[in-house]
């Protein structure tokens, strides 16, 4: 089975809670929670697709399939603990779908209320025909040089990595 990546719009990079018990991911028991190791692997997999030229939007998951037996079971599995934030023109399904397809999305692995509260990114062209042209997160700017504008609110203690052509 070969995936035609040209047909793929989104990829789920988080399918469970961002913090897990070690035994939930097949590691020896530990008294503390650890970061879900599959999150980093999924991000690497998504970035490989991006570096190969496919425009695929990363989204979060951790949805319930209805097979949980108790509220504590649901809470432990982390359903709903991650969030995909979408820049959309309005709150209609059509606008949200358009925002996702345009890549105007960022994932908050530890939920909507976690930090940072806001991430805005735009790039402005500074050479040739692109001078003054801008593109927001998910957009395309054809330019040899650009100024990147990043606005992060409530990001204290977080790390921002800027990746260009697969290199931080």
C-alpha positions in Angstrom: 0.0 0.0 0.0 1.5 3.2 -1.2 0.1 6.6 0.0 -0.3 9.3 -2.6 0.7 12.2 -0.5 -0.7 14.7 -3.1 -4.2 13.5 -1.9 -3.5 14.1 1.8 -4.7 17.4 3.4 -4.0 16.8 7.1 -2.0 14.5 9.3 -2.8 13.8 12.9 0.3 14.3 15.0 -1.2 13.6 18.4 -3.5 10.7 18.9 -3.6 10.5 22.7 -2.6 12.5 25.7 0.7 14.4 25.5 1.6 13.1 28.9 1.4 9.3 29.5 2.4 6.7 32.0 5.4 4.9 30.7 3.6 1.6 30.7 1.0 3.0 28.2 3.7 3.2 25.6 5.4 -0.1 26.4 8.2 1.2 28.7 9.0 -0.1 32.2 6.8 1.3 34.9 7.6 4.7 36.2 5.9 6.7 39.0 5.8 9.9 36.9 4.2 10.8 33.6 6.4 11.3 30.6 5.9 13.1 27.3 4.3 10.8 24.8 7.2 9.7 22.6 4.9 9.2 19.6 4.3 13.0 19.5 7.9 13.7 18.4 7.9 10.8 16.0 4.7 12.0 14.4 6.1 15.5 14.1 9.2 14.1 12.4 7.1 12.1 10.0 5.0 15.1 9.1 8.1 17.3 8.6 9.5 14.7 6.3 6.4 15.1 4.1 6.8 18.9 4.2 10.4 18.7 3.2 9.4 16.4 0.3 7.2 19.2 -1.0 3.8 18.1 0.2 1.6 20.8 1.8 -0.1 18.9 4.6 -1.5 20.5 7.7 -0.8 19.0 11.1 -3.7 18.6 13.5 -4.3 17.1 16.9 -6.5 14.2 17.8 -7.2 12.4 21.0 -10.9 11.9 20.4 -13.1 9.4 22.0 -14.3 6.4 20.1 -17.0 5.6 22.6 -15.5 2.4 24.1 -14.5 3.9 27.5 -16.2 2.5 30.5 -15.9 5.2 33.1 -15.3 9.0 33.3 -11.9 8.3 34.9 -11.0 6.1 32.0 -11.8 8.9 29.6 -9.8 11.4 31.6 -6.8 9.1 31.9 -6.6 8.5 28.2 -6.5 12.3 27.6 -9.4 12.6 25.2 -9.9 16.2 24.3 -6.7 17.2 26.0 -5.1 18.5 22.8 -6.4 21.3 20.6 -6.0 22.3 17.0 -6.4 26.1 16.8 -7.5 27.3 13.4 -7.4 30.8 12.0 -10.8 31.1 10.2 -12.8 34.0 8.8 -15.7 33.0 11.0 -17.0 30.0 13.0 -18.7 28.2 10.1 -17.7 24.7 9.1 -16.8 26.1 5.6 -14.4 28.7 7.1 -12.8 26.3 9.5 -12.3 23.7 6.8 -10.7 26.5 4.6 -8.4 27.5 7.4 -7.2 23.9 7.9 -6.7 23.4 4.2 -4.7 26.6 4.0 -2.5 25.4 6.9 -3.6 28.3 9.2 -3.3 26.0 12.2 -1.3 25.2 15.2 -1.5 22.4 17.7 -1.6 22.7 21.4 -0.6 19.2 22.7 -1.7 20.0 26.2 -5.1 21.5 25.4 -6.7 24.7 24.6 -6.0 26.3 28.0 -2.3 25.5 27.9 0.4 27.9 27.0 1.1 29.7 24.7 -2.3 31.3 24.4 -1.7 32.7 20.9 0.7 32.2 18.1 0.6 34.5 15.0 3.0 34.3 12.2 3.4 36.4 9.0 6.2 36.8 6.5 6.9 40.0 4.5 8.9 39.9 1.3 11.9 42.2 1.1 13.3 41.6 -2.4 12.3 42.0 -6.0 8.6 41.7 -6.9 7.8 40.4 -3.4 8.6 43.6 -1.6 5.8 44.4 0.8 3.9 41.2 0.0 2.8 39.2 3.1 1.7 35.7 3.8 0.3 34.5 7.1 0.8 31.1 8.7 0.1 28.4 6.0 0.4 30.9 3.2 3.0 31.0 0.4 5.3 33.9 -0.2 7.5 33.7 -3.3 10.6 35.6 -2.2 14.3 35.1 -1.9 14.3 37.1 1.4 11.6 37.8 3.9 11.2 39.2 7.4 9.4 36.8 9.7 7.0 38.4 12.2 6.0 36.1 15.1 3.7 37.2 17.9 3.4 34.7 20.8 1.3 35.5 23.9 1.9 33.8 27.2 4.8 31.7 25.9 6.9 31.9 29.0 8.9 28.7 29.5 8.2 27.5 26.0 10.7 27.0 23.2 10.2 28.2 19.6 12.2 26.4 16.9 12.2 27.8 13.4 12.9 25.2 10.8 14.1 26.1 7.4 14.4 23.3 4.8 14.6 20.7 7.6 17.2 22.5 9.7 16.6 24.3 13.0 
